[in-house]
Amino acid sequence: MCLCCWGCDRTASSAESGHELVARDQAKQSRVSVETAAVVPVSDSGAPLKVSGTVTPFRRAPMAFLVGGPVDAVRVNVGDVVAKGDVLARLVRRDFRIAIEEASAGVLAAKAQLNAAKNAGVGLADRELNRAKQLAGAGAASQALIDRAETQKQQADATLQQAEAGLARAKALRKKAAAAMQDAVLKAPFSGIVVARTAEKGQIVGPGIPIVVLEQLDRVRVVGSVAAGDLNRIDRSEPVKVTVLEREGASYTGTIRALGWAGDVATGTFPLEIVVENPDYLLRSGMTAFIVLNTAKHRDQKGGLYKVPLPAVVSRGDGAHVFTVTGSPPETRARRLPVTLAGFEDNWALISGALDSNIKVVVRGQHDLNDGMVVAEVASGGKGE
């Protein structure tokens, strides 16, 4: 090889080496430095979840009249147990009776007008029209006479329709007066206990103003809240144990009525509602309760529940996931792995998914990652810190 060729060859080789170095430097700079931690298998024994709650009535109804007037009687006191349909209170009904009598008189008058419109109005108009047509057929009446008879017939029909409408209106007024009479008596819509009374005999009350508050307590609702991460742990098919503080720790069995329909943004918790039968009325509104919820065991195709440091779990609006690392340097890459949150334990998150004990998850730098991105694993941690 000539010196000239050797020099050219060397120059080309040096140029290529320079390009490779630049490419390697750029690749190195594009890598995200991450810290990883190993997942820790845990024994998910389905340990119960304990939360606090408050006893509330199954139903609570402030009872008010739909009409106003002076109170004639309040037939219940605070603490009385009432059955569905029992009379709670009654207004003075004199004016309501008068209104019914006036409405009934209006119906009679409307019926009389209707009969008159049928007989003296439409009946007479029909006869006059028939007579005019017969005379015209015999050549003894003009067309003008027939036209007048037809006009009278139309007027009689209109009067009849007005009378029919008047009767319907009078009946509606009578029905309204009768309904007002019924509304002057306040009845219990369900069996329960009177917990408040705000009116006395002789007091004038307006429509819609509560005078008695009724609570249904033959069954009660125990309401509490659970953390968002615990929602998936709760087994809704299992009965719930409820212990009531004011009943000296007496235990009751309930069922889950509602769970997690709308979370509290400030606390990150979701409402829980338990229904407990209370036939002896020993549970009262406001009592403190402790709820023991059975939890379901979480299993997946790889057979277990794992805990990872809390920061490893990422949510970007498309569900919870973690980033794992695969491969060896310089081709170590981040892989996005969807997981299911099963709860929390101190600074650890309990998760299930396509996991095994050999997987490492990213606990620092995870928010800068996308699936398949090249990473530089700079350290390893293992605590939920």
Short mmCIF file of the C-alpha atoms (twelve columns), coordinates in Angstrom:
data_MODEL
# 
_entry.id   MODEL 
# 
loop_
_atom_site.group_PDB 
_atom_site.id 
_atom_site.type_symbol 
_atom_site.label_atom_id 
_atom_site.label_alt_id 
_atom_site.label_comp_id 
_atom_site.label_asym_id 
_atom_site.label_seq_id 
_atom_site.Cartn_x 
_atom_site.Cartn_y 
_atom_site.Cartn_z 
_atom_site.pdbx_PDB_model_num 
ATOM 1   C CA . MET A 1   0.000    0.000   0.000  1 
ATOM 2   C CA . CYS A 2   1.286    3.396   -0.878 1 
ATOM 3   C CA . LEU A 3   1.766    6.036   1.732  1 
ATOM 4   C CA . CYS A 4   -0.941   8.082   0.120  1 
ATOM 5   C CA . CYS A 5   -3.505   5.302   0.438  1 
ATOM 6   C CA . TRP A 6   -2.398   4.508   3.943  1 
ATOM 7   C CA . GLY A 7   -2.912   8.074   4.974  1 
ATOM 8   C CA . CYS A 8   -6.374   8.206   3.420  1 
ATOM 9   C CA . ASP A 9   -7.316   4.966   5.120  1 
ATOM 10  C CA . ARG A 10  -6.170   6.204   8.471  1 
ATOM 11  C CA . THR A 11  -8.053   9.469   8.045  1 
ATOM 12  C CA . ALA A 12  -11.315  7.623   7.205  1 
ATOM 13  C CA . SER A 13  -10.859  5.307   10.169 1 
ATOM 14  C CA . SER A 14  -10.315  8.226   12.503 1 
ATOM 15  C CA . ALA A 15  -13.455  9.941   11.173 1 
ATOM 16  C CA . GLU A 16  -15.536  6.832   11.759 1 
ATOM 17  C CA . SER A 17  -14.206  6.470   15.277 1 
ATOM 18  C CA . GLY A 18  -15.149  10.068  15.936 1 
ATOM 19  C CA . HIS A 19  -18.725  9.516   14.724 1 
ATOM 20  C CA . GLU A 20  -19.049  6.422   16.900 1 
ATOM 21  C CA . LEU A 21  -17.833  8.330   19.943 1 
ATOM 22  C CA . VAL A 22  -20.311  11.145  19.317 1 
ATOM 23  C CA . ALA A 23  -23.149  8.610   18.854 1 
ATOM 24  C CA . ARG A 24  -22.183  6.833   22.063 1 
ATOM 25  C CA . ASP A 25  -22.015  10.129  23.941 1 
ATOM 26  C CA . GLN A 26  -25.448  11.142  22.641 1 
ATOM 27  C CA . ALA A 27  -26.921  7.755   23.569 1 
ATOM 28  C CA . LYS A 28  -25.393  8.045   27.010 1 
ATOM 29  C CA . GLN A 29  -26.812  11.529  27.467 1 
ATOM 30  C CA . SER A 30  -30.316  10.362  26.346 1 
ATOM 31  C CA . ARG A 31  -30.438  7.642   29.003 1 
ATOM 32  C CA . VAL A 32  -32.491  8.428   32.113 1 
ATOM 33  C CA . SER A 33  -30.756  7.636   35.379 1 
ATOM 34  C CA . VAL A 34  -33.074  5.624   37.606 1 
ATOM 35  C CA . GLU A 35  -33.026  3.956   40.992 1 
ATOM 36  C CA . THR A 36  -34.660  0.571   41.349 1 
ATOM 37  C CA . ALA A 37  -35.917  -1.693  44.108 1 
ATOM 38  C CA . ALA A 38  -36.920  -5.324  44.194 1 
ATOM 39  C CA . VAL A 39  -40.561  -6.279  44.636 1 
ATOM 40  C CA . VAL A 40  -41.322  -8.095  47.869 1 
ATOM 41  C CA . PRO A 41  -43.756  -11.048 47.854 1 
ATOM 42  C CA . VAL A 42  -46.280  -10.897 50.691 1 
ATOM 43  C CA . SER A 43  -48.700  -13.396 52.091 1 
ATOM 44  C CA . ASP A 44  -52.174  -12.050 51.372 1 
ATOM 45  C CA . SER A 45  -54.197  -13.807 54.041 1 
ATOM 46  C CA . GLY A 46  -57.248  -11.640 53.544 1 
ATOM 47  C CA . ALA A 47  -56.775  -9.921  56.912 1 
ATOM 48  C CA . PRO A 48  -59.849  -7.832  57.821 1 
ATOM 49  C CA . LEU A 49  -59.888  -4.079  57.364 1 
ATOM 50  C CA . LYS A 50  -61.011  -1.979  60.333 1 
ATOM 51  C CA . VAL A 51  -62.571  1.477   60.013 1 
ATOM 52  C CA . SER A 52  -64.652  3.714   62.242 1 
ATOM 53  C CA . GLY A 53  -68.163  4.920   61.503 1 
ATOM 54  C CA . THR A 54  -71.303  6.575   62.829 1 
ATOM 55  C CA . VAL A 55  -74.814  5.183   63.287 1 
ATOM 56  C CA . THR A 56  -77.415  7.082   61.232 1 
ATOM 57  C CA . PRO A 57  -81.118  6.378   60.621 1 
ATOM 58  C CA . PHE A 58  -82.088  4.273   57.651 1 
ATOM 59  C CA . ARG A 59  -84.479  7.064   56.716 1 
ATOM 60  C CA . ARG A 60  -85.085  10.516  58.186 1 
ATOM 61  C CA . ALA A 61  -88.127  12.596  57.262 1 
ATOM 62  C CA . PRO A 62  -89.012  16.109  58.481 1 
ATOM 63  C CA . MET A 63  -92.827  15.918  58.351 1 
ATOM 64  C CA . ALA A 64  -94.803  18.974  57.219 1 
ATOM 65  C CA . PHE A 65  -98.333  19.767  56.071 1 
ATOM 66  C CA . LEU A 66  -98.898  20.495  52.392 1 
ATOM 67  C CA . VAL A 67  -101.445 23.138  53.427 1 
ATOM 68  C CA . GLY A 68  -101.354 25.810  56.094 1 
ATOM 69  C CA . GLY A 69  -103.560 26.726  59.027 1 
ATOM 70  C CA . PRO A 70  -103.934 26.506  62.815 1 
ATOM 71  C CA . VAL A 71  -102.857 23.254  64.482 1 
ATOM 72  C CA . ASP A 72  -105.749 21.324  66.003 1 
ATOM 73  C CA . ALA A 73  -103.626 18.603  67.659 1 
ATOM 74  C CA . VAL A 74  -100.152 17.077  67.723 1 
ATOM 75  C CA . ARG A 75  -100.660 13.473  68.706 1 
ATOM 76  C CA . VAL A 76  -97.042  12.368  69.219 1 
ATOM 77  C CA . ASN A 77  -94.150  13.299  71.468 1 
ATOM 78  C CA . VAL A 78  -90.406  12.875  71.134 1 
ATOM 79  C CA . GLY A 79  -89.478  9.230   71.625 1 
ATOM 80  C CA . ASP A 80  -92.834  7.805   70.544 1 
ATOM 81  C CA . VAL A 81  -92.710  4.771   68.288 1 
ATOM 82  C CA . VAL A 82  -95.234  5.060   65.463 1 
ATOM 83  C CA . ALA A 83  -96.419  2.693   62.749 1 
ATOM 84  C CA . LYS A 84  -96.861  3.525   59.097 1 
ATOM 85  C CA . GLY A 85  -100.158 5.393   58.636 1 
ATOM 86  C CA . ASP A 86  -100.447 6.626   62.227 1 
ATOM 87  C CA . VAL A 87  -101.738 10.200  62.616 1 
ATOM 88  C CA . LEU A 88  -98.976  12.525  63.783 1 
ATOM 89  C CA . ALA A 89  -100.819 15.860  63.767 1 
ATOM 90  C CA . ARG A 90  -103.960 17.531  62.450 1 
ATOM 91  C CA . LEU A 91  -104.959 21.056  61.423 1 
ATOM 92  C CA . VAL A 92  -108.273 22.722  62.221 1 
ATOM 93  C CA . ARG A 93  -110.452 21.504  59.357 1 
ATOM 94  C CA . ARG A 94  -113.459 23.842  59.487 1 
ATOM 95  C CA . ASP A 95  -112.370 25.916  56.491 1 
ATOM 96  C CA . PHE A 96  -111.560 22.776  54.528 1 
ATOM 97  C CA . ARG A 97  -115.072 21.400  55.157 1 
ATOM 98  C CA . ILE A 98  -116.602 24.687  53.983 1 
ATOM 99  C CA . ALA A 99  -114.460 24.559  50.838 1 
ATOM 100 C CA . ILE A 100 -115.729 21.044  50.101 1 
ATOM 101 C CA . GLU A 101 -119.353 22.154  50.588 1 
ATOM 102 C CA . GLU A 102 -118.847 25.121  48.243 1 
ATOM 103 C CA . ALA A 103 -117.220 22.906  45.645 1 
ATOM 104 C CA . SER A 104 -120.045 20.380  45.909 1 
ATOM 105 C CA . ALA A 105 -122.591 23.164  45.400 1 
ATOM 106 C CA . GLY A 106 -120.633 24.259  42.349 1 
ATOM 107 C CA . VAL A 107 -120.888 20.734  40.922 1 
ATOM 108 C CA . LEU A 108 -124.674 20.736  41.387 1 
ATOM 109 C CA . ALA A 109 -124.973 24.116  39.654 1 
ATOM 110 C CA . ALA A 110 -122.794 22.925  36.784 1 
ATOM 111 C CA . LYS A 111 -124.925 19.812  36.360 1 
ATOM 112 C CA . ALA A 112 -128.069 21.962  36.217 1 
ATOM 113 C CA . GLN A 113 -126.513 24.150  33.518 1 
ATOM 114 C CA . LEU A 114 -125.503 21.081  31.567 1 
ATOM 115 C CA . ASN A 115 -129.016 19.645  31.690 1 
ATOM 116 C CA . ALA A 116 -130.454 22.955  30.557 1 
ATOM 117 C CA . ALA A 117 -127.976 23.144  27.697 1 
ATOM 118 C CA . LYS A 118 -128.929 19.618  26.600 1 
ATOM 119 C CA . ASN A 119 -132.706 19.932  26.840 1 
ATOM 120 C CA . ALA A 120 -133.680 23.588  26.417 1 
ATOM 121 C CA . GLY A 121 -130.701 24.457  24.252 1 
ATOM 122 C CA . VAL A 122 -129.585 21.649  21.946 1 
ATOM 123 C CA . GLY A 123 -132.950 19.868  22.026 1 
ATOM 124 C CA . LEU A 124 -134.915 22.966  21.022 1 
ATOM 125 C CA . ALA A 125 -132.359 23.894  18.354 1 
ATOM 126 C CA . ASP A 126 -132.601 20.388  16.843 1 
ATOM 127 C CA . ARG A 127 -136.401 20.588  16.656 1 
ATOM 128 C CA . GLU A 128 -136.373 24.052  15.058 1 
ATOM 129 C CA . LEU A 129 -133.825 22.967  12.463 1 
ATOM 130 C CA . ASN A 130 -135.840 19.862  11.532 1 
ATOM 131 C CA . ARG A 131 -139.040 21.937  11.233 1 
ATOM 132 C CA . ALA A 132 -137.321 24.473  8.967  1 
ATOM 133 C CA . LYS A 133 -136.037 21.727  6.698  1 
ATOM 134 C CA . GLN A 134 -139.529 20.136  6.447  1 
ATOM 135 C CA . LEU A 135 -141.116 23.463  5.526  1 
ATOM 136 C CA . ALA A 136 -138.411 24.098  2.963  1 
ATOM 137 C CA . GLY A 137 -139.073 20.706  1.440  1 
ATOM 138 C CA . ALA A 138 -142.747 21.605  1.092  1 
ATOM 139 C CA . GLY A 139 -141.856 24.979  -0.422 1 
ATOM 140 C CA . ALA A 140 -143.171 26.873  2.607  1 
ATOM 141 C CA . ALA A 141 -139.829 28.179  4.024  1 
ATOM 142 C CA . SER A 142 -136.931 30.148  2.628  1 
ATOM 143 C CA . GLN A 143 -133.216 29.319  2.807  1 
ATOM 144 C CA . ALA A 144 -132.769 32.204  5.260  1 
ATOM 145 C CA . LEU A 145 -135.011 30.390  7.767  1 
ATOM 146 C CA . ILE A 146 -132.895 27.240  7.478  1 
ATOM 147 C CA . ASP A 147 -129.681 29.267  7.920  1 
ATOM 148 C CA . ARG A 148 -131.019 30.875  11.122 1 
ATOM 149 C CA . ALA A 149 -131.966 27.456  12.518 1 
ATOM 150 C CA . GLU A 150 -128.541 26.044  11.776 1 
ATOM 151 C CA . THR A 151 -126.872 29.027  13.489 1 
ATOM 152 C CA . GLN A 152 -129.040 28.493  16.579 1 
ATOM 153 C CA . LYS A 153 -128.038 24.817  16.570 1 
ATOM 154 C CA . GLN A 154 -124.334 25.724  16.479 1 
ATOM 155 C CA . GLN A 155 -124.778 28.171  19.338 1 
ATOM 156 C CA . ALA A 156 -126.611 25.546  21.384 1 
ATOM 157 C CA . ASP A 157 -123.807 23.034  20.782 1 
ATOM 158 C CA . ALA A 158 -121.230 25.588  21.944 1 
ATOM 159 C CA . THR A 159 -123.266 26.308  25.070 1 
ATOM 160 C CA . LEU A 160 -123.426 22.565  25.758 1 
ATOM 161 C CA . GLN A 161 -119.625 22.262  25.476 1 
ATOM 162 C CA . GLN A 162 -119.173 25.160  27.880 1 
ATOM 163 C CA . ALA A 163 -121.559 23.527  30.348 1 
ATOM 164 C CA . GLU A 164 -119.654 20.249  30.128 1 
ATOM 165 C CA . ALA A 165 -116.376 22.100  30.752 1 
ATOM 166 C CA . GLY A 166 -117.972 23.931  33.695 1 
ATOM 167 C CA . LEU A 167 -119.010 20.623  35.245 1 
ATOM 168 C CA . ALA A 168 -115.497 19.181  34.813 1 
ATOM 169 C CA . ARG A 169 -114.010 22.294  36.429 1 
ATOM 170 C CA . ALA A 170 -116.453 22.135  39.346 1 
ATOM 171 C CA . LYS A 171 -115.603 18.480  39.941 1 
ATOM 172 C CA . ALA A 172 -111.870 19.305  39.880 1 
ATOM 173 C CA . LEU A 173 -112.418 22.046  42.490 1 
ATOM 174 C CA . ARG A 174 -114.324 19.596  44.675 1 
ATOM 175 C CA . LYS A 175 -111.515 17.053  44.303 1 
ATOM 176 C CA . LYS A 176 -108.956 19.713  45.210 1 
ATOM 177 C CA . ALA A 177 -110.943 20.698  48.304 1 
ATOM 178 C CA . ALA A 178 -111.185 17.051  49.360 1 
ATOM 179 C CA . ALA A 179 -107.410 16.614  48.894 1 
ATOM 180 C CA . ALA A 180 -106.754 19.710  51.032 1 
ATOM 181 C CA . MET A 181 -108.972 18.170  53.701 1 
ATOM 182 C CA . GLN A 182 -106.852 15.017  53.626 1 
ATOM 183 C CA . ASP A 183 -103.623 17.062  53.647 1 
ATOM 184 C CA . ALA A 184 -104.773 18.682  56.874 1 
ATOM 185 C CA . VAL A 185 -104.028 15.339  58.555 1 
ATOM 186 C CA . LEU A 186 -100.327 14.414  58.815 1 
ATOM 187 C CA . LYS A 187 -99.613  10.675  58.764 1 
ATOM 188 C CA . ALA A 188 -96.403  8.665   59.200 1 
ATOM 189 C CA . PRO A 189 -95.036  7.476   55.811 1 
ATOM 190 C CA . PHE A 190 -93.111  4.667   57.527 1 
ATOM 191 C CA . SER A 191 -92.695  3.051   60.928 1 
ATOM 192 C CA . GLY A 192 -90.198  4.862   63.112 1 
ATOM 193 C CA . ILE A 193 -89.433  7.020   66.126 1 
ATOM 194 C CA . VAL A 194 -90.301  10.680  66.648 1 
ATOM 195 C CA . VAL A 195 -87.021  12.505  67.277 1 
ATOM 196 C CA . ALA A 196 -88.243  16.115  67.180 1 
ATOM 197 C CA . ARG A 197 -91.490  18.081  67.616 1 
ATOM 198 C CA . THR A 198 -91.714  21.814  66.893 1 
ATOM 199 C CA . ALA A 199 -95.445  22.697  66.966 1 
ATOM 200 C CA . GLU A 200 -98.242  22.887  69.540 1 
ATOM 201 C CA . LYS A 201 -102.039 23.121  69.422 1 
ATOM 202 C CA . GLY A 202 -103.256 26.520  68.255 1 
ATOM 203 C CA . GLN A 203 -100.010 27.399  66.484 1 
ATOM 204 C CA . ILE A 204 -100.468 28.601  62.906 1 
ATOM 205 C CA . VAL A 205 -98.148  26.772  60.537 1 
ATOM 206 C CA . GLY A 206 -97.459  27.242  56.858 1 
ATOM 207 C CA . PRO A 207 -97.193  24.565  54.200 1 
ATOM 208 C CA . GLY A 208 -93.797  22.881  54.077 1 
ATOM 209 C CA . ILE A 209 -92.771  23.868  57.618 1 
ATOM 210 C CA . PRO A 210 -91.647  20.702  59.501 1 
ATOM 211 C CA . ILE A 211 -93.437  20.134  62.776 1 
ATOM 212 C CA . VAL A 212 -92.334  16.551  63.473 1 
ATOM 213 C CA . VAL A 213 -89.125  14.724  62.521 1 
ATOM 214 C CA . LEU A 214 -89.418  10.979  62.064 1 
ATOM 215 C CA . GLU A 215 -86.543  8.489   61.821 1 
ATOM 216 C CA . GLN A 216 -86.720  4.872   60.724 1 
ATOM 217 C CA . LEU A 217 -84.600  2.953   63.204 1 
ATOM 218 C CA . ASP A 218 -85.812  -0.647  62.925 1 
ATOM 219 C CA . ARG A 219 -82.759  -0.811  60.673 1 
ATOM 220 C CA . VAL A 220 -79.912  1.692   60.629 1 
ATOM 221 C CA . ARG A 221 -77.105  2.784   58.348 1 
ATOM 222 C CA . VAL A 222 -73.544  2.824   59.664 1 
ATOM 223 C CA . VAL A 223 -71.500  5.240   57.554 1 
ATOM 224 C CA . GLY A 224 -67.724  5.505   57.421 1 
ATOM 225 C CA . SER A 225 -64.955  5.944   54.865 1 
ATOM 226 C CA . VAL A 226 -62.130  3.882   53.412 1 
ATOM 227 C CA . ALA A 227 -58.922  4.802   51.632 1 
ATOM 228 C CA . ALA A 228 -58.938  4.655   47.847 1 
ATOM 229 C CA . GLY A 229 -56.346  1.882   47.838 1 
ATOM 230 C CA . ASP A 230 -58.535  -0.287  50.065 1 
ATOM 231 C CA . LEU A 231 -61.559  -0.294  47.759 1 
ATOM 232 C CA . ASN A 232 -60.361  -3.304  45.786 1 
ATOM 233 C CA . ARG A 233 -59.540  -5.241  48.942 1 
ATOM 234 C CA . ILE A 234 -63.060  -5.294  50.370 1 
ATOM 235 C CA . ASP A 235 -65.159  -8.378  49.758 1 
ATOM 236 C CA . ARG A 236 -68.682  -7.003  49.316 1 
ATOM 237 C CA . SER A 237 -70.281  -10.446 49.367 1 
ATOM 238 C CA . GLU A 238 -69.259  -11.124 52.969 1 
ATOM 239 C CA . PRO A 239 -71.184  -9.973  56.081 1 
ATOM 240 C CA . VAL A 240 -69.752  -7.086  58.080 1 
ATOM 241 C CA . LYS A 241 -69.140  -7.015  61.820 1 
ATOM 242 C CA . VAL A 242 -70.138  -3.771  63.548 1 
ATOM 243 C CA . THR A 243 -69.247  -3.002  67.171 1 
ATOM 244 C CA . VAL A 244 -71.005  -0.055  68.842 1 
ATOM 245 C CA . LEU A 245 -69.118  1.870   71.509 1 
ATOM 246 C CA . GLU A 246 -72.158  3.200   73.397 1 
ATOM 247 C CA . ARG A 247 -73.623  -0.318  73.556 1 
ATOM 248 C CA . GLU A 248 -70.636  -1.489  75.615 1 
ATOM 249 C CA . GLY A 249 -69.025  -3.059  72.586 1 
ATOM 250 C CA . ALA A 250 -72.078  -5.063  71.517 1 
ATOM 251 C CA . SER A 251 -71.578  -6.595  68.067 1 
ATOM 252 C CA . TYR A 252 -74.006  -6.615  65.160 1 
ATOM 253 C CA . THR A 253 -73.901  -8.139  61.697 1 
ATOM 254 C CA . GLY A 254 -74.524  -5.924  58.684 1 
ATOM 255 C CA . THR A 255 -74.297  -5.884  54.922 1 
ATOM 256 C CA . ILE A 256 -72.597  -3.408  52.594 1 
ATOM 257 C CA . ARG A 257 -75.212  -1.183  50.967 1 
ATOM 258 C CA . ALA A 258 -72.910  1.231   49.131 1 
ATOM 259 C CA . LEU A 259 -69.171  1.628   48.695 1 
ATOM 260 C CA . GLY A 260 -67.069  4.245   46.968 1 
ATOM 261 C CA . TRP A 261 -69.592  6.058   44.775 1 
ATOM 262 C CA . ALA A 262 -67.808  9.448   45.043 1 
ATOM 263 C CA . GLY A 263 -64.463  10.190  46.670 1 
ATOM 264 C CA . ASP A 264 -63.523  13.109  48.905 1 
ATOM 265 C CA . VAL A 265 -60.858  15.100  47.067 1 
ATOM 266 C CA . ALA A 266 -59.508  16.622  50.297 1 
ATOM 267 C CA . THR A 267 -59.002  13.344  52.196 1 
ATOM 268 C CA . GLY A 268 -58.687  10.835  49.360 1 
ATOM 269 C CA . THR A 269 -61.254  8.571   51.014 1 
ATOM 270 C CA . PHE A 270 -64.465  7.015   49.728 1 
ATOM 271 C CA . PRO A 271 -67.773  6.630   51.624 1 
ATOM 272 C CA . LEU A 272 -68.893  3.304   53.035 1 
ATOM 273 C CA . GLU A 273 -72.456  2.480   54.080 1 
ATOM 274 C CA . ILE A 274 -73.467  -0.588  56.104 1 
ATOM 275 C CA . VAL A 275 -77.061  -1.635  56.860 1 
ATOM 276 C CA . VAL A 276 -77.700  -3.218  60.270 1 
ATOM 277 C CA . GLU A 277 -81.036  -4.588  61.499 1 
ATOM 278 C CA . ASN A 278 -82.159  -2.879  64.732 1 
ATOM 279 C CA . PRO A 279 -85.513  -4.414  65.765 1 
ATOM 280 C CA . ASP A 280 -85.115  -3.501  69.437 1 
ATOM 281 C CA . TYR A 281 -84.252  0.156   68.639 1 
ATOM 282 C CA . LEU A 282 -81.131  -0.004  70.816 1 
ATOM 283 C CA . LEU A 283 -78.977  1.666   68.174 1 
ATOM 284 C CA . ARG A 284 -79.525  5.414   67.949 1 
ATOM 285 C CA . SER A 285 -78.364  8.128   65.599 1 
ATOM 286 C CA . GLY A 286 -74.928  9.489   66.400 1 
ATOM 287 C CA . MET A 287 -73.524  6.415   68.147 1 
ATOM 288 C CA . THR A 288 -69.912  5.512   67.355 1 
ATOM 289 C CA . ALA A 289 -69.288  2.240   65.544 1 
ATOM 290 C CA . PHE A 290 -66.242  0.212   64.569 1 
ATOM 291 C CA . ILE A 291 -66.567  -1.694  61.295 1 
ATOM 292 C CA . VAL A 292 -64.653  -4.872  60.476 1 
ATOM 293 C CA . LEU A 293 -64.626  -5.555  56.735 1 
ATOM 294 C CA . ASN A 294 -63.643  -8.878  55.244 1 
ATOM 295 C CA . THR A 295 -61.076  -8.569  52.476 1 
ATOM 296 C CA . ALA A 296 -60.711  -10.629 49.347 1 
ATOM 297 C CA . LYS A 297 -57.487  -12.444 48.504 1 
ATOM 298 C CA . HIS A 298 -55.717  -11.013 45.482 1 
ATOM 299 C CA . ARG A 299 -54.207  -13.523 43.094 1 
ATOM 300 C CA . ASP A 300 -53.083  -13.306 39.487 1 
ATOM 301 C CA . GLN A 301 -51.607  -15.562 36.862 1 
ATOM 302 C CA . LYS A 302 -48.217  -15.502 38.568 1 
ATOM 303 C CA . GLY A 303 -49.746  -16.310 41.886 1 
ATOM 304 C CA . GLY A 304 -49.356  -13.556 44.413 1 
ATOM 305 C CA . LEU A 305 -49.506  -10.164 46.002 1 
ATOM 306 C CA . TYR A 306 -46.415  -7.967  46.187 1 
ATOM 307 C CA . LYS A 307 -45.398  -4.824  47.957 1 
ATOM 308 C CA . VAL A 308 -43.256  -2.097  46.430 1 
ATOM 309 C CA . PRO A 309 -42.101  1.287   47.733 1 
ATOM 310 C CA . LEU A 310 -44.984  3.720   47.410 1 
ATOM 311 C CA . PRO A 311 -43.247  6.042   44.874 1 
ATOM 312 C CA . ALA A 312 -42.926  3.140   42.402 1 
ATOM 313 C CA . VAL A 313 -46.638  3.265   41.576 1 
ATOM 314 C CA . VAL A 314 -47.417  5.787   38.848 1 
ATOM 315 C CA . SER A 315 -50.830  6.931   37.611 1 
ATOM 316 C CA . ARG A 316 -51.206  9.188   34.593 1 
ATOM 317 C CA . GLY A 317 -54.942  8.921   34.162 1 
ATOM 318 C CA . ASP A 318 -54.725  5.552   32.405 1 
ATOM 319 C CA . GLY A 319 -54.609  3.331   35.469 1 
ATOM 320 C CA . ALA A 320 -51.925  2.425   37.979 1 
ATOM 321 C CA . HIS A 321 -48.636  1.009   36.678 1 
ATOM 322 C CA . VAL A 322 -44.983  0.566   37.569 1 
ATOM 323 C CA . PHE A 323 -41.847  0.733   35.442 1 
ATOM 324 C CA . THR A 324 -39.581  -2.309  35.515 1 
ATOM 325 C CA . VAL A 325 -36.066  -2.610  34.063 1 
ATOM 326 C CA . THR A 326 -35.037  -5.300  31.603 1 
ATOM 327 C CA . GLY A 327 -31.830  -6.168  29.746 1 
ATOM 328 C CA . SER A 328 -28.207  -5.365  30.506 1 
ATOM 329 C CA . PRO A 329 -26.137  -2.212  29.956 1 
ATOM 330 C CA . PRO A 330 -25.913  -0.488  27.578 1 
ATOM 331 C CA . GLU A 331 -29.359  -1.770  26.483 1 
ATOM 332 C CA . THR A 332 -31.170  -1.609  29.837 1 
ATOM 333 C CA . ARG A 333 -34.707  -0.456  29.108 1 
ATOM 334 C CA . ALA A 334 -37.759  0.614   31.095 1 
ATOM 335 C CA . ARG A 335 -40.956  -1.354  30.606 1 
ATOM 336 C CA . ARG A 336 -44.392  -0.137  31.640 1 
ATOM 337 C CA . LEU A 337 -46.339  -2.778  33.616 1 
ATOM 338 C CA . PRO A 338 -50.026  -2.238  34.555 1 
ATOM 339 C CA . VAL A 339 -50.834  -3.282  38.137 1 
ATOM 340 C CA . THR A 340 -53.834  -3.420  40.458 1 
ATOM 341 C CA . LEU A 341 -53.667  -1.555  43.747 1 
ATOM 342 C CA . ALA A 342 -54.715  -3.779  46.633 1 
ATOM 343 C CA . GLY A 343 -54.020  -1.372  49.488 1 
ATOM 344 C CA . PHE A 344 -51.283  0.363   51.450 1 
ATOM 345 C CA . GLU A 345 -49.037  -0.610  54.323 1 
ATOM 346 C CA . ASP A 346 -47.008  2.194   55.874 1 
ATOM 347 C CA . ASN A 347 -44.815  3.471   52.979 1 
ATOM 348 C CA . TRP A 348 -45.473  0.420   50.828 1 
ATOM 349 C CA . ALA A 349 -48.072  -0.127  48.134 1 
ATOM 350 C CA . LEU A 350 -49.663  -3.567  47.821 1 
ATOM 351 C CA . ILE A 351 -50.044  -4.492  44.154 1 
ATOM 352 C CA . SER A 352 -50.899  -7.462  41.982 1 
ATOM 353 C CA . GLY A 353 -50.244  -8.045  38.311 1 
ATOM 354 C CA . ALA A 354 -47.830  -9.879  36.016 1 
ATOM 355 C CA . LEU A 355 -45.117  -9.820  38.684 1 
ATOM 356 C CA . ASP A 356 -42.561  -12.176 40.179 1 
ATOM 357 C CA . SER A 357 -39.872  -11.901 42.829 1 
ATOM 358 C CA . ASN A 358 -37.107  -11.310 40.228 1 
ATOM 359 C CA . ILE A 359 -38.588  -8.071  38.961 1 
ATOM 360 C CA . LYS A 360 -37.111  -4.715  39.909 1 
ATOM 361 C CA . VAL A 361 -39.231  -1.565  39.819 1 
ATOM 362 C CA . VAL A 362 -38.131  2.031   39.337 1 
ATOM 363 C CA . VAL A 363 -38.506  4.129   42.495 1 
ATOM 364 C CA . ARG A 364 -36.694  7.270   41.351 1 
ATOM 365 C CA . GLY A 365 -36.820  8.826   37.885 1 
ATOM 366 C CA . GLN A 366 -40.025  6.974   37.024 1 
ATOM 367 C CA . HIS A 367 -41.937  10.141  36.137 1 
ATOM 368 C CA . ASP A 368 -39.508  10.854  33.281 1 
ATOM 369 C CA . LEU A 369 -39.974  7.461   31.647 1 
ATOM 370 C CA . ASN A 370 -41.899  6.098   28.712 1 
ATOM 371 C CA . ASP A 371 -42.247  2.472   27.724 1 
ATOM 372 C CA . GLY A 372 -39.073  1.141   26.051 1 
ATOM 373 C CA . MET A 373 -36.838  4.058   27.007 1 
ATOM 374 C CA . VAL A 374 -33.137  3.281   27.577 1 
ATOM 375 C CA . VAL A 375 -32.152  3.822   31.214 1 
ATOM 376 C CA . ALA A 376 -29.031  3.853   33.348 1 
ATOM 377 C CA . GLU A 377 -29.536  2.004   36.611 1 
ATOM 378 C CA . VAL A 378 -27.398  3.949   39.048 1 
ATOM 379 C CA . ALA A 379 -28.465  2.554   42.412 1 
ATOM 380 C CA . SER A 380 -30.761  0.062   44.053 1 
ATOM 381 C CA . GLY A 381 -32.989  0.605   47.015 1 
ATOM 382 C CA . GLY A 382 -35.298  -1.699  48.877 1 
ATOM 383 C CA . LYS A 383 -37.248  0.216   51.505 1 
ATOM 384 C CA . GLY A 384 -40.589  1.865   51.319 1 
ATOM 385 C CA . GLU A 385 -39.246  5.290   51.980 1 
# 
